[in-house]
Amino acid sequence: MARPSMHTARWKPAAAKFLNLAAMRLGWSSPGIHLCLKVARTIAHPANAHAVQLAHVAEAVQYRWALLGSH
């Protein structure tokens, strides 16, 4: 079975909602949100997930938060 490419990955509704909420609360710019999207897709890929899930997005947000601190 062929896996979808990174650019056409499916998103679980809860994952998209979580990312939008996190981005709004943390004041991320569009490039910052895009970076988090890419990281979440990268995390989901080796897990053989058919869709980006809330856990993948939460991990990506943690990485971004750790890199930026509270800025």
N, C-alpha and C positions, 0 to 999 in steps of 0.2 A: 504494500500500500504506500503510495507516494505521500509524503508530508507536504503541507503547504509551505511556501517560502516564508522567510522572515517578514516580508513586506505585506503578505496577505494573511497573516495569522489571525485566527478568530479570537475574539475576546468574550469572556463570560461577563454578563451584565454587572455582576457584583464587583468584578475587577475594574471595569471602566468607571463605575461609580466611585470606588475607593480612590482611584488615581485622580479623578476630577476633584474630589473633596480634599485630598492631600495637597494637590497643587494649589488649590484656592487658599487653604489654611496656611500653607508655607510660603505663599507669595511667589511661586515659580513663574518664570517667563515662558514663552512658547518654546524656545530652544531647550530650556530645562525640562519641560514636560516631554519633549521629543526624545531627549536623552534617556529619561526614565522609561519611556515606551520601548526604546531599543534594548535597554538592560533587561526589562521584564521579558521581552521576546527571547533574548539570549538565555535567560534563566530557564524559560519554558522549553527551549529546544532540546537540551540533553535529557530532559525528563520525559521525552517523547509525549508531551502533552499535545492534544489536538486543539486545545484552546488555551490562551493565557488566562490563568486563574488568579484568584485573589491572593493566594500565597506567593505567587511569582511577583505580583505587583508590590506586595508588602515588602518582600526582600529587596526589590529594586529601590523602593523609597528609603529603606534603611541604609543601603549603600550610598545613595545620594545625600542623605542627611548626615551620614558619618563623614563624607568628604567635605561637605560645606560647613558642618557645625551648625550653629544657630543663626547663621547669616542669612 
